Amino acid sequence: MVPLKQIQARAKQLGLISFENLSRDNLIRAIQIKEGHDPCFDAPWCNLCEREGCFWREECQSVGISF
């Protein structure tokens, strides 16, 4: 699991502001949007993800719902 401080540092690098009140998952989704991706982190279908290059893929699939 990526530590929250590392996620917050990534958000700052991307120029996101006022994210301190976001939940961890919503912050990750905001980063996904800023990077031009769908905000799909921890979505019910994430275990079916085919995005091999996604930074969040491994963690997302470990917390996603299994079908």
Sequence and secondary structure as in RCSB ss.txt:
>XXXX:A:sequence
MVPLKQIQARAKQLGLISFENLSRDNLIRAIQIKEGHDPCFDAPWCNLCEREGCFWREECQSVGISF
>XXXX:A:secstr
   HHHHHHHHHHTT  S TTS HHHHHHHHHHHTTS   TT TTGGG   TT TTHHHHHHHS   
